[in-house]
Amino acid sequence: MRQSTYIYLSFFLFFIVHSCTIKRYGALQWPQVEKKETVLCHTYYCLVYDSVHMQSRWLAYELTGDMTTGDARRSNRFFVDTLVVGETANDQDYRGSGYDRGHLVPAADMVFNDTAMRESFYYSNVSPQVPAFNRGIWKRLEENVRKYAQNLGKVYVVTGPVLSDDLPSIGESHVSVPNYFYKAILVFNDTLQEGVAFLMPNERGEHQSLYRYAMTIKELEQATGLNFFPSLGRRSQIETTVDTIFWQMYE
């Protein structure tokens, strides 16, 4: 075989394998996008923004163990997201509202560099959360997700509020106050394929175990109307079963 032919075939095979890898793993983190929705992507996470409720419908990102360590400084200054067409929430909407500006992609997940940290403070990445919820059980769940990433290498996370037509609102921008928040978490590699979902009321959590709020990804899809990991297939066992013992082992 001529050397040039060999090089060409080697490159072609690499391209095929690389493309299959992207096809198999690369799109796992995105929920199904509806026809009228637009996906907006920052450097380390993507979202679909809901202009009626003035917050994101969902946000999706990959979290590796390496991303959970770093020294990026948290400024606690929030910014209007310039990728969003039209208005977003602002400081005035939350001032005196009684609600925290609750991160959806946690700032503590974005400590690995300054860009990631700054982008976690866009108003598209926050929702009104009861202070005792944001600083309590929601924070505990965020800490667990980081432990999953550290012990499993990488997890895919989709998080957001449950939005509906009958929600109260705050501020002149009429930012909806969700009754529930969720996370769908997936580990998917050559040796492990497991999923778990959490649905939590926007209130002080009284249960000691986070797994009181655990469910299958399929159950969370039914509660939210979202299709979290469409590339897995609608009948995937990953979406229809949950092994809480597995996830507790990796905390």
Residue pairs with C-beta under 8 A, 6 or more apart in sequence:
25 188
25 189
27 231
28 156
28 186
28 188
28 229
28 231
28 232
29 46
29 60
29 61
29 62
29 156
29 157
29 158
29 229
30 39
30 46
30 60
30 230
31 48
31 58
31 60
31 158
31 226
31 227
31 228
31 229
31 230
32 226
32 227
32 230
33 39
33 48
37 48
37 57
38 48
38 49
39 46
39 47
39 48
40 46
40 47
40 48
40 49
40 81
40 83
40 84
40 124
41 47
42 83
42 119
42 122
43 115
43 116
43 119
44 61
44 67
44 105
44 110
44 115
44 116
44 119
45 59
45 60
45 61
45 105
45 119
45 125
46 59
46 60
46 61
47 56
47 57
47 58
47 59
47 60
47 124
47 125
48 56
48 57
48 58
49 55
49 56
49 57
49 81
49 84
49 88
49 124
50 56
50 57
50 163
51 84
51 85
51 86
51 87
52 176
53 161
53 163
53 167
53 175
53 176
54 87
54 88
54 89
54 93
54 169
54 173
54 174
54 175
54 176
55 89
55 123
55 124
55 126
55 127
55 161
55 163
55 175
55 176
56 104
56 124
56 125
56 127
56 160
56 161
57 160
57 161
57 163
57 226
58 158
58 159
58 160
58 226
59 104
59 105
59 125
59 158
59 159
59 160
60 156
60 157
60 158
60 159
61 105
61 109
61 156
61 157
62 154
62 155
62 156
62 157
63 109
63 145
63 146
63 149
63 154
63 155
63 156
63 157
64 149
64 153
64 154
65 149
65 150
65 151
65 152
65 153
65 154
66 112
67 109
67 110
67 111
67 112
67 116
67 149
68 108
68 109
68 111
68 112
68 146
68 149
68 150
69 111
69 112
70 111
70 112
70 113
71 111
72 110
72 111
72 112
72 113
72 114
72 116
72 117
73 114
73 117
74 107
74 117
75 117
75 118
75 121
76 121
77 121
78 91
78 101
78 121
78 122
78 123
78 126
79 118
79 121
79 122
79 123
80 88
80 90
80 122
80 123
81 88
81 122
81 123
81 124
81 125
83 124
84 124
87 173
88 122
88 123
88 124
88 173
89 123
89 126
89 171
89 173
89 175
90 123
90 171
90 173
92 171
92 172
93 170
93 171
93 172
93 173
93 175
94 100
94 101
94 128
94 170
94 171
94 175
97 128
97 170
97 171
98 131
99 128
99 129
99 130
99 131
99 170
99 177
100 128
100 129
100 130
100 131
100 134
100 135
101 123
101 126
101 128
101 129
102 126
102 127
102 128
102 129
102 133
102 134
102 138
102 181
103 120
103 125
103 126
104 125
104 126
104 127
104 159
104 160
104 161
104 181
105 120
105 125
105 157
105 159
106 120
106 142
106 145
106 146
107 117
107 120
107 121
108 142
108 143
108 146
109 120
109 142
109 145
109 146
110 116
110 117
110 119
110 120
111 117
119 125
127 160
127 161
127 175
127 178
127 181
128 170
128 175
128 176
128 177
128 178
129 138
129 181
129 202
130 202
130 203
130 204
132 203
132 204
132 205
133 181
133 200
133 201
133 202
133 203
133 204
133 205
136 204
136 205
137 200
137 204
137 205
137 207
137 210
138 181
138 200
138 205
140 205
140 210
141 183
141 198
141 200
141 210
144 210
144 247
144 251
145 155
145 157
145 183
145 185
147 250
147 251
148 155
148 185
148 187
148 247
148 250
148 251
149 155
151 250
151 251
152 187
152 192
152 250
153 189
154 187
154 189
155 185
155 186
155 187
156 185
156 186
156 187
156 188
156 229
157 183
157 184
157 185
157 186
158 183
158 184
158 226
158 228
158 229
159 181
159 182
159 183
159 184
160 181
160 182
161 176
161 178
161 180
161 181
161 182
162 178
162 179
162 180
162 181
162 182
162 199
162 223
162 224
163 176
163 178
164 179
167 176
167 177
167 178
167 179
168 176
168 177
169 175
169 176
169 177
170 177
177 202
178 202
179 201
179 202
180 199
180 200
180 201
180 202
180 223
181 199
181 200
181 202
182 197
182 198
182 199
182 200
182 220
182 223
182 224
183 197
183 198
184 195
184 196
184 197
184 217
184 220
184 228
184 229
185 195
185 196
185 197
185 198
185 247
186 194
186 195
186 217
186 228
186 229
186 238
187 193
187 194
187 195
188 238
193 238
194 238
194 243
194 246
194 247
195 216
195 217
195 229
195 238
195 239
195 242
196 214
196 216
196 217
196 242
196 243
196 244
196 247
197 214
197 215
197 216
197 217
197 219
197 220
197 228
197 242
198 210
198 213
198 214
198 215
198 220
199 213
199 215
199 220
199 223
200 213
205 213
207 213
211 244
211 247
211 248
214 242
214 244
214 247
215 242
216 239
216 240
216 241
216 242
217 228
217 229
217 238
217 239
217 240
217 242
218 239
218 240
220 226
220 228
221 227
221 228
221 239
227 234
228 239
229 236
229 238
229 239
232 238
232 239
